[in-house]
Amino acid sequence: MPLLIFLGSQLSNKISTDLYQRHQDTESWTWRESGLPVKYKFCKIRGGSDSGRAALLLCLSGSGPRENLPPHIDSTYFVYELTLDGSTPSPTFLSLREDLENFRIAYQGALAVIAKLHGSLKQLELFQAVPAPVAVLCGREILPKIHPALRVYDYDKSKGGFAYQMTVNA
C-alpha cells in the first residue's frame, strides 16, 4: 500500500485517471451500478499535547490501525480517524465508483481540517487499512505546496504491527 500511495503522488490529480477495484466476489474490475453508496466519517479520537504532531488513521478495509499504533505515537500526538459511517470496515466495502469519489471528498476534508488545526505540521503520520484504489487516491490528493509530508506505515504481522515504510511529499 505505501508504494501505491507513492505512485498516486507521482500521478498527481492534475491528469484525469480512472481507478478500479477488483471485486472479490465476482473477480470483476467493473464498478457495480446499483447499491447504496458508502458514507465516511472523520473525527479526532485522541487529543495530544503537541500541535506539531498528528496521525491519521484510515480504517476502511479493517479497524486495525487504532489498536496497533507504534509506541512512538504517544500522548503528544493528536490522532484522527477517517472510517466508514454506519458500517463495519471490510475489504469488500468499495463497490461503487461513487464510494471512491465520496472517499476523495472526505479525505480532502480531513486533510483540510488537520491543516487548519495544525498549521505548523511538517509531517502527518499515516496508518491505513484501505483497498488499492484508495491508496493510490491518497497519494494523488496530496498537494505538494499545501499538505505536510506523509510518513506512511504498513501493517506487518511479523513485526507486531505498523512499521514505517516511506515519506511521500517530502
C-alpha positions as CSV (number, residue, x, y, z in Angstrom):
1,M,0.0,0.0,0.0
2,P,2.8,2.5,0.7
3,L,4.1,2.1,-2.9
4,L,0.6,2.7,-4.2
5,I,0.4,5.9,-2.2
6,F,3.7,6.9,-3.7
7,L,2.5,6.0,-7.1
8,G,-0.5,8.2,-6.6
9,S,1.7,11.1,-5.6
10,Q,3.6,10.8,-8.8
11,L,0.4,10.7,-10.9
12,S,-1.0,13.8,-9.1
13,N,-4.6,14.9,-9.5
14,K,-3.8,17.2,-12.5
15,I,-4.5,14.5,-15.1
16,S,-7.7,12.6,-15.1
17,T,-7.2,9.0,-14.0
18,D,-9.7,6.2,-13.6
19,L,-9.1,3.9,-10.7
20,Y,-10.8,0.5,-10.3
21,Q,-11.3,-2.1,-7.5
22,R,-11.2,-5.8,-8.1
23,H,-14.3,-7.2,-6.6
24,Q,-13.5,-10.4,-4.7
25,D,-16.9,-12.0,-5.0
26,T,-17.2,-11.7,-8.8
27,E,-13.5,-11.3,-9.6
28,S,-14.5,-8.4,-11.8
29,W,-12.9,-5.0,-12.2
30,T,-16.1,-3.3,-13.2
31,W,-17.8,-0.9,-10.8
32,R,-21.2,-2.0,-9.7
33,E,-24.1,0.2,-11.0
34,S,-26.5,-0.2,-8.1
35,G,-26.5,-0.2,-4.4
36,L,-26.2,2.3,-1.6
37,P,-23.1,4.5,-1.6
38,V,-20.7,4.3,1.3
39,K,-20.6,7.3,3.7
40,Y,-17.5,8.3,5.7
41,K,-16.9,10.0,9.0
42,F,-13.9,11.9,10.2
43,C,-13.2,12.5,13.9
44,K,-10.5,13.2,16.4
45,I,-10.1,10.1,18.5
46,R,-7.4,11.4,20.8
47,G,-6.1,14.8,21.7
48,G,-2.4,15.4,22.1
49,S,-0.1,17.9,23.8
50,D,2.0,19.0,20.7
51,S,0.1,20.6,17.8
52,G,3.1,19.8,15.6
53,R,2.4,16.1,15.9
54,A,-0.6,14.4,14.3
55,A,-1.5,11.0,12.9
56,L,-4.3,10.0,10.6
57,L,-5.8,6.5,10.6
58,L,-7.7,5.3,7.6
59,C,-9.9,2.4,8.8
60,L,-11.8,1.3,5.8
61,S,-10.8,-2.3,5.0
62,G,-10.3,-3.1,8.7
63,S,-10.2,-1.4,12.0
64,G,-6.7,-2.5,12.9
65,P,-4.8,0.8,12.9
66,R,-6.3,2.1,16.1
67,E,-5.2,-1.0,18.1
68,N,-1.8,-1.4,16.6
69,L,-0.1,2.1,16.6
70,P,3.6,2.0,17.3
71,P,4.7,3.1,20.7
72,H,6.2,6.4,19.5
73,I,2.7,7.6,18.6
74,D,2.3,8.7,22.2
75,S,0.2,11.2,24.2
76,T,1.9,14.1,22.4
77,Y,0.2,13.1,19.1
78,F,-3.3,14.2,18.0
79,V,-4.9,11.2,16.4
80,Y,-7.6,11.4,13.8
81,E,-9.6,8.7,12.1
82,L,-11.4,8.5,8.8
83,T,-13.6,5.5,8.6
84,L,-16.9,4.1,7.3
85,D,-20.1,5.8,8.7
86,G,-22.8,3.3,9.6
87,S,-21.0,0.1,8.6
88,T,-18.1,-2.0,9.7
89,P,-14.8,-1.7,7.9
90,S,-14.4,-4.6,5.4
91,P,-12.2,-5.4,2.5
92,T,-15.3,-5.6,0.3
93,F,-16.8,-2.2,1.1
94,L,-15.7,-0.4,-2.1
95,S,-18.2,-1.4,-4.8
96,L,-19.4,1.8,-6.5
97,R,-17.4,4.4,-8.3
98,E,-19.3,6.9,-6.1
99,D,-17.7,5.2,-3.0
100,L,-14.3,6.2,-4.2
101,E,-15.4,9.7,-5.1
102,N,-17.0,10.1,-1.7
103,F,-13.7,8.9,-0.1
104,R,-11.8,11.5,-2.1
105,I,-14.1,14.3,-0.8
106,A,-13.9,13.0,2.8
107,Y,-10.1,12.6,2.6
108,Q,-9.6,16.2,1.2
109,G,-11.9,17.4,4.0
110,A,-9.9,15.6,6.7
111,L,-6.6,17.0,5.3
112,A,-8.1,20.5,5.3
113,V,-9.2,20.2,9.0
114,I,-5.8,18.8,10.0
115,A,-4.0,21.6,8.2
116,K,-6.3,24.2,9.8
117,L,-5.8,22.9,13.3
118,H,-2.1,22.1,12.9
119,G,-0.8,24.8,10.6
120,S,2.8,24.2,11.6
121,L,2.6,20.5,10.9
122,K,5.6,19.3,8.8
123,Q,4.6,15.7,8.6
124,L,1.5,13.6,9.1
125,E,1.8,10.0,10.3
126,L,-0.5,7.9,8.0
127,F,-1.7,4.4,9.0
128,Q,-4.0,2.8,6.5
129,A,-6.2,-0.2,6.2
130,V,-7.5,0.5,2.7
131,P,-8.1,-1.1,-0.7
132,A,-5.6,-0.4,-3.6
133,P,-7.5,2.3,-5.4
134,V,-7.9,4.3,-2.1
135,A,-4.2,4.1,-1.5
136,V,-3.5,5.5,-5.0
137,L,-6.0,8.2,-4.4
138,C,-4.4,9.1,-1.0
139,G,-1.2,10.0,-2.9
140,R,-2.9,11.7,-5.8
141,E,-4.8,14.1,-3.5
142,I,-1.7,15.4,-1.6
143,L,-0.9,19.0,-2.7
144,P,2.9,19.4,-2.6
145,K,2.8,23.1,-1.6
146,I,0.0,22.8,0.9
147,H,-0.1,19.5,2.7
148,P,2.5,18.1,5.1
149,A,4.7,15.2,4.1
150,L,3.0,11.8,4.7
151,R,5.0,9.4,6.8
152,V,3.4,6.2,5.5
153,Y,3.3,3.0,7.6
154,D,2.3,-0.5,6.6
155,Y,1.0,-3.3,8.8
156,D,3.5,-6.1,9.2
157,K,2.3,-9.0,11.3
158,S,5.8,-10.4,11.6
159,K,6.9,-7.0,13.2
160,G,3.9,-6.9,15.5
161,G,2.1,-4.0,14.0
162,F,2.7,-1.0,11.8
163,A,6.2,-0.2,10.6
164,Y,7.3,2.9,8.9
165,Q,7.9,2.5,5.2
166,M,8.4,5.8,3.4
167,T,7.8,9.5,3.3
168,V,5.7,10.9,0.5
169,N,5.5,14.6,-0.4
170,A,8.8,15.4,1.4
